[in-house]
Amino acid sequence: MQDMGESCPFAFNFDERSFKAGDIVSYRVEGLADFPFVGTLIEVHDDHVVISADPKDAASRMRATRESRPLVAAGDAL
């Protein structure tokens, strides 16, 4: 879409050192190559994060690695 003169509607945080709850991140799901997903960080821990595709839905929370583009296990993806 950016080639069509439109800008991305999301402002991603790709710096895992500065992650905080509420940040929007691009995350990956195991087995889906590098297909990008968008989520909101709900929790940030030293060794992992909790991401939600819909922060208002407690059932949509997924544990992920803490790296620039967090990785969600395929079994945990919604």
VENSULHU-V354931 format. One line per field, one symbol per residue. ss: DSSP state (~ for helix, > for strand, _ for the rest). phi: phi as a letter, one per 30 degrees, with the letter a starting at -180 (. if undefined). psi: psi as a letter, one per 40 degrees, with the letter a starting at -180 (. if undefined). A space follows every 50 residues. Layout:
BEGIN
ss = ???
phi = ???
psi = ???
END
This chain:
BEGIN
ss = _~~~___________~~~_____>>>>>>_______>>>>>>>>___>>> >>_____~~~>>>>>_____>>_~~~__
phi = .ddciccddccdcccddcebejdcbcbcbeichcedbcbcdcbbbecabc cbdbedcddcdbdbdcaebeccdedcdd
psi = ddeeeiiheihihegddeiiheihihiihhefbfhhihihhdihideiih ihdgdehdeehhiiigidgihhideei.
END
